[in-house]
């Protein structure tokens, strides 16, 4: 089940129980005739001798509701952590990286239903974006924004074209990973980032497509090992989760590694 849904339900249930106790239940917990306190002394009902004990569910709700509410607000509107599960964004992001995702960069959205309630900004080419996979919205994907609405995108012979122009990329021979996986520096809208190309694999070929209004074209930086828009199409605006802006920890077995913390371009 969606963790956001569980969190919303937990906040609603604990909040409702706490409110019900304040408005109704607490008044019903009366002390016995012999357990009254001196006039003017104010205490919690449950501390009065002879008063019925506060139910456990009220006690837990009062304790957990503020904590759950803060977590829900931060996770829904400010920042949310994710872990990278695949190699599709190498060399920018490694398997096991924990990333921080801004939930307000592209507008504030209600949790669970993901409806935008406040416009703040829009995705730009070069952004690293987390989104709900169009084929299964219960799964989160992370890719780089390549095309925004109106862009014409083509990918041929390992070369990316945007609006008819080839996107510049420079081969970094001295940083090649091995005999087949070559490291390039790509210049997308003036922003530099690294990509991988597998020299032994033909890679996908894609004729020119036009990004429709309210949609985005996404690609992984590991261009020959990424399940992205070249295969399944565009990402609708309502599927956006947020913009990844930093790695705060790496953990893929063993002890967590905080030395890899960095900001993303």
Backbone torsions as a table, in degrees:
resi	resn	phi	psi	omega
1	UNK	NA	149.4	179.7
2	UNK	-60.7	127.4	-179.1
3	UNK	-63.6	-35.6	178.3
4	UNK	-60.8	-40.6	178.6
5	UNK	-64.8	-43.6	178.3
6	UNK	-60.6	-41.0	-178.9
7	UNK	-66.5	-42.3	178.3
8	UNK	-62.7	-44.4	179.3
9	UNK	-62.0	-42.7	-179.7
10	UNK	-62.5	-40.9	178.6
11	UNK	-65.5	-44.6	-179.3
12	UNK	-64.1	-43.1	-177.6
13	UNK	-67.8	-50.5	-178.7
14	UNK	-65.6	-38.1	178.1
15	UNK	-65.4	-40.4	-180.0
16	UNK	-66.2	-41.1	179.7
17	UNK	-65.4	-43.4	179.5
18	UNK	-62.1	-44.8	179.7
19	UNK	-65.7	-40.9	178.6
20	UNK	-61.8	-37.8	179.1
21	UNK	-66.4	-41.7	-179.8
22	UNK	-65.5	-41.8	-173.9
23	UNK	-83.2	-38.0	-170.9
24	UNK	-123.1	-59.4	-168.2
25	UNK	-62.9	-41.1	-176.8
26	UNK	-61.3	-35.4	-179.7
27	UNK	-68.7	-24.5	-178.0
28	UNK	-82.9	-14.6	-180.0
29	UNK	-87.0	86.0	-177.0
30	UNK	-94.9	142.2	175.7
31	UNK	-71.9	155.0	176.8
32	UNK	-67.8	160.1	-177.3
33	UNK	-53.5	-33.9	-177.5
34	UNK	-87.8	4.9	-174.8
35	UNK	-115.7	23.0	-179.0
36	UNK	-75.3	157.6	-179.8
37	UNK	-105.4	164.9	179.1
38	UNK	-60.1	148.0	-179.8
39	UNK	-59.1	141.0	176.8
40	UNK	87.9	-11.7	179.7
41	UNK	-87.1	120.9	-176.2
42	UNK	-103.0	125.7	177.7
43	UNK	-142.6	170.1	173.4
44	UNK	-69.0	142.7	-177.3
45	UNK	-52.3	-43.2	-173.8
46	UNK	-71.1	-12.8	179.3
47	UNK	-86.9	-9.1	-179.4
48	UNK	-74.5	127.5	178.7
49	UNK	-56.8	132.2	179.2
50	UNK	90.4	-11.2	179.2
51	UNK	-75.0	146.4	177.3
52	UNK	-60.0	144.2	179.5
53	UNK	-66.8	140.0	178.6
54	UNK	-62.7	130.2	-179.5
55	UNK	-58.5	147.8	-177.3
56	UNK	-61.2	-35.9	-177.6
57	UNK	-69.2	-28.9	175.5
58	UNK	-71.7	-43.5	179.2
59	UNK	-59.8	-47.7	179.5
60	UNK	-65.6	-40.1	-179.4
61	UNK	-64.3	-42.9	179.6
62	UNK	-63.2	-34.9	-178.4
63	UNK	-77.3	-39.3	-171.8
64	UNK	-92.0	-25.9	-175.7
65	UNK	-56.5	-49.9	-179.4
66	UNK	-61.7	-38.8	-179.6
67	UNK	-65.6	-47.5	-179.8
68	UNK	-63.5	-37.1	-179.7
69	UNK	-65.5	-43.5	178.4
70	UNK	-62.7	-44.1	178.9
71	UNK	-61.4	-42.9	-179.9
72	UNK	-62.2	-44.8	-178.7
73	UNK	-65.1	-46.6	-179.6
74	UNK	-63.2	-45.3	-175.9
75	UNK	-70.9	-31.3	-176.0
76	UNK	-87.4	-33.0	-170.6
77	UNK	-122.2	-10.0	-174.9
78	UNK	-119.4	-68.5	-174.6
79	UNK	-151.3	145.8	179.3
80	UNK	-139.6	136.3	178.5
81	UNK	-89.3	147.1	174.4
82	UNK	-138.6	155.7	173.7
83	UNK	-114.1	140.1	-179.0
84	UNK	-79.1	121.0	-176.4
85	UNK	-99.5	-12.0	-172.3
86	UNK	-136.8	175.3	-177.2
87	UNK	-92.4	8.0	-171.1
88	UNK	-66.1	-22.0	-179.8
89	UNK	-106.3	11.1	173.0
90	UNK	-67.0	146.2	6.0
91	UNK	-88.6	1.4	-178.1
92	UNK	-68.8	-44.9	-178.5
93	UNK	-127.8	132.9	-179.6
94	UNK	-98.8	156.2	173.4
95	UNK	-58.9	127.7	-179.2
96	UNK	100.8	-9.3	176.0
97	UNK	-68.4	137.2	171.2
98	UNK	-100.5	122.2	-175.7
99	UNK	-109.8	153.8	174.2
100	UNK	-103.2	131.7	-176.1
101	UNK	-119.2	123.2	177.0
102	UNK	-75.4	125.9	-178.6
103	UNK	-92.9	-3.2	-177.6
104	UNK	-114.7	-5.7	-176.9
105	UNK	-60.1	-35.3	-178.0
106	UNK	-109.1	22.2	179.6
107	UNK	106.4	151.2	179.4
108	UNK	-82.4	134.4	-178.0
109	UNK	-127.1	144.6	176.6
110	UNK	-70.9	140.1	177.9
111	UNK	-65.7	155.3	178.0
112	UNK	73.4	-62.0	-177.3
113	UNK	-82.7	-15.7	172.9
114	UNK	60.8	27.5	179.2
115	UNK	-83.9	130.7	-179.6
116	UNK	-74.4	130.9	179.7
117	UNK	-113.6	-11.7	178.9
118	UNK	-152.9	123.0	177.1
119	UNK	-79.6	129.2	177.0
120	UNK	-124.4	-45.4	-179.9
121	UNK	-161.2	173.3	-179.9
122	UNK	-125.1	152.3	176.3
123	UNK	-59.1	142.8	177.0
124	UNK	-120.4	155.8	177.1
125	UNK	-55.5	134.9	-179.7
126	UNK	97.8	-18.8	178.1
127	UNK	-65.0	146.7	170.7
128	UNK	-97.5	118.1	-169.3
129	UNK	-123.1	138.9	171.9
130	UNK	-97.6	136.0	-177.5
131	UNK	-149.3	162.8	175.9
132	UNK	-83.5	126.7	-176.7
133	UNK	-59.1	125.7	-177.7
134	UNK	-56.6	-31.1	-179.3
135	UNK	-79.1	-18.2	179.9
136	UNK	-160.0	96.0	-172.5
137	UNK	-69.2	-5.0	174.8
138	UNK	-81.1	-7.8	-178.5
139	UNK	-108.8	131.4	177.2
140	UNK	-94.8	134.9	176.3
141	UNK	-115.5	157.6	172.7
142	UNK	-133.1	126.5	179.7
143	UNK	-147.7	176.8	176.5
144	UNK	-97.4	138.8	176.8
145	UNK	-72.7	118.8	179.6
146	UNK	-105.4	-40.9	-178.1
147	UNK	-128.1	134.0	175.4
148	UNK	-105.5	169.3	-176.6
149	UNK	-50.6	129.9	179.8
150	UNK	96.2	-16.9	179.7
151	UNK	-70.1	146.4	171.8
152	UNK	-104.6	122.2	-173.2
153	UNK	-117.7	134.0	173.8
154	UNK	-139.2	144.9	177.8
155	UNK	-133.4	113.0	-174.0
156	UNK	-139.6	128.3	177.1
157	UNK	51.6	46.2	177.4
158	UNK	66.4	15.6	178.1
159	UNK	-114.0	129.0	178.1
160	UNK	-91.6	133.7	176.7
161	UNK	-120.9	133.5	176.6
162	UNK	-124.8	121.8	-178.5
163	UNK	53.3	41.4	175.5
164	UNK	83.3	-6.3	-177.6
165	UNK	-107.3	133.5	176.4
166	UNK	-68.4	137.1	177.2
167	UNK	-82.5	124.5	-176.4
168	UNK	-63.7	138.5	171.9
169	UNK	-146.2	140.3	-178.7
170	UNK	-114.4	132.7	177.8
171	UNK	-75.9	130.3	177.5
172	UNK	-104.7	85.0	-175.0
173	UNK	-57.5	-40.0	-175.1
174	UNK	-74.2	-7.7	178.7
175	UNK	-115.0	15.1	179.1
176	UNK	-61.6	140.4	-175.8
177	UNK	-73.9	-47.1	178.3
178	UNK	-156.3	-161.7	-175.9
179	UNK	-72.0	-16.3	-176.5
180	UNK	-115.7	-34.6	-175.5
181	UNK	-93.8	109.3	-176.5
182	UNK	-102.6	142.0	-179.0
183	UNK	-99.2	130.5	178.8
184	UNK	-124.3	154.8	167.3
185	UNK	-103.8	122.9	-178.4
186	UNK	-108.1	142.8	-178.6
187	UNK	-114.0	100.5	-176.7
188	UNK	-110.7	108.9	-178.7
189	UNK	54.4	42.7	177.6
190	UNK	81.1	-8.2	-179.9
191	UNK	-97.2	129.4	-179.5
192	UNK	-93.0	138.4	172.0
193	UNK	-154.9	164.1	-177.7
194	UNK	-98.0	147.1	175.2
195	UNK	-134.8	160.9	173.1
196	UNK	-109.5	142.7	166.6
197	UNK	-130.0	135.1	176.8
198	UNK	-89.1	112.4	-174.6
199	UNK	-68.7	-20.6	-178.2
200	UNK	-93.1	-7.5	-177.8
201	UNK	-108.1	136.0	179.8
202	UNK	-64.4	-30.3	-179.8
203	UNK	73.9	169.0	-179.2
204	UNK	-73.9	150.0	173.6
205	UNK	-117.9	132.0	-176.4
206	UNK	-136.4	122.2	175.7
207	UNK	-68.3	164.3	-174.7
208	UNK	-64.2	133.7	175.2
209	UNK	-127.4	154.8	177.6
210	UNK	-109.3	127.7	-179.4
211	UNK	-71.5	121.6	-177.8
212	UNK	-74.5	163.8	177.3
213	UNK	-56.9	140.7	177.4
214	UNK	73.3	17.4	-179.1
215	UNK	-134.9	165.7	-178.6
216	UNK	-139.8	148.4	178.6
217	UNK	-103.9	123.4	-172.1
218	UNK	-117.6	142.9	175.5
219	UNK	-140.7	149.8	173.8
220	UNK	-84.3	153.1	178.4
221	UNK	-71.9	-21.7	173.6
222	UNK	-88.5	81.8	-162.9
223	UNK	-61.4	-26.3	-179.6
224	UNK	-102.3	8.9	178.6
225	UNK	-143.7	56.5	-178.1
226	UNK	-146.3	125.8	175.3
227	UNK	-88.0	98.9	-171.5
228	UNK	-137.6	-160.3	-173.4
229	UNK	-61.6	-18.4	177.2
230	UNK	-65.9	-21.8	-177.2
231	UNK	-106.0	-39.3	-172.6
232	UNK	-121.2	3.9	172.1
233	UNK	100.0	-154.7	-169.8
234	UNK	-93.2	159.3	176.6
235	UNK	-101.4	119.6	178.0
236	UNK	-70.6	150.9	-176.7
237	UNK	-56.8	-35.0	-177.6
238	UNK	-70.5	-10.7	178.9
239	UNK	-89.9	-3.2	-177.3
240	UNK	-67.3	135.7	175.6
241	UNK	-103.4	-47.3	179.8
242	UNK	169.9	179.7	-178.7
243	UNK	-104.4	124.2	176.2
244	UNK	-74.9	130.3	-176.9
245	UNK	-128.0	-5.1	-179.9
246	UNK	-169.8	153.9	171.1
247	UNK	-102.1	125.5	-177.1
248	UNK	-110.9	-10.2	178.2
249	UNK	-167.6	152.6	171.9
250	UNK	-122.8	130.5	177.9
251	UNK	-151.4	115.1	178.1
252	UNK	-140.2	46.3	-174.7
253	UNK	105.2	147.0	-177.0
254	UNK	79.1	-154.2	-178.4
255	UNK	-85.6	146.1	175.9
256	UNK	-59.0	142.7	-179.0
257	UNK	-113.7	109.1	-179.6
258	UNK	-91.3	-5.9	-178.5
259	UNK	-71.9	-15.1	-179.8
260	UNK	-91.1	5.9	179.1
261	UNK	-62.6	134.6	-177.7
262	UNK	-166.2	162.0	172.9
263	UNK	-88.6	149.2	179.5
264	UNK	-97.9	148.5	176.7
265	UNK	-82.4	NA	NA
